[in-house]
């Protein structure tokens, strides 16, 4: 690869990671807030269950 190709690939990677992906995420958050809310609640519930399992194992003799 030439230096110009390497720099071009780096520029594309920066555009994708800093502009395209956040833009898509923001668009989804604006258009489907109930889906985002359900996903967050699901993660919170799973974390709570995992925390309870860990605490239960720690309390056993």
C-alpha positions as CSV (number, residue, x, y, z in Angstrom):
1,X,0.0,0.0,0.0
2,X,1.2,3.5,-0.7
3,X,1.2,6.2,1.8
4,X,-1.7,7.9,0.1
5,X,-3.8,4.7,0.3
6,X,-2.9,4.3,4.0
7,X,-3.9,7.9,4.7
8,X,-7.2,7.4,2.7
9,X,-8.1,4.3,4.7
10,X,-7.3,6.2,8.0
11,X,-9.6,9.1,6.9
12,X,-12.4,6.7,6.0
13,X,-12.1,4.9,9.4
14,X,-12.2,8.3,11.2
15,X,-15.3,9.4,9.3
16,X,-17.1,6.1,10.1
17,X,-16.2,5.9,13.7
18,X,-16.7,9.6,14.6
19,X,-19.6,10.6,12.3
20,X,-21.5,7.8,10.7
21,X,-22.0,5.4,13.6
22,X,-22.9,8.2,16.1
23,X,-25.3,9.6,13.5
24,X,-27.0,6.3,13.0
25,X,-27.3,5.8,16.8
26,X,-28.7,9.3,17.3
27,X,-31.2,8.8,14.5
28,X,-32.4,5.5,16.1
29,X,-32.6,7.1,19.5
30,X,-34.8,9.9,18.1
31,X,-37.1,7.8,16.0
32,X,-37.5,4.8,18.4
33,X,-37.2,6.0,22.0
34,X,-39.4,3.2,23.3
35,X,-37.1,0.6,21.9
36,X,-34.1,2.2,23.5
37,X,-36.0,2.4,26.8
38,X,-36.9,-1.3,26.6
39,X,-33.3,-2.2,25.9
40,X,-32.0,-0.2,28.8
41,X,-34.6,-1.7,31.2
42,X,-33.6,-5.2,30.0
43,X,-30.0,-4.5,30.7
44,X,-30.8,-3.1,34.1
45,X,-32.9,-6.2,34.9
46,X,-30.2,-8.6,33.8
47,X,-27.6,-6.7,35.9
48,X,-29.9,-6.8,38.9
49,X,-30.4,-10.6,38.5
50,X,-26.6,-11.1,38.1
51,X,-25.9,-9.0,41.2
52,X,-28.4,-11.1,43.2
53,X,-26.8,-14.3,42.1
54,X,-23.4,-13.1,43.1
55,X,-24.6,-11.9,46.5
56,X,-26.3,-15.2,47.0
57,X,-23.1,-17.1,46.3
58,X,-21.1,-14.9,48.5
59,X,-23.4,-15.4,51.5
60,X,-23.4,-19.2,51.2
61,X,-21.0,-21.0,53.6
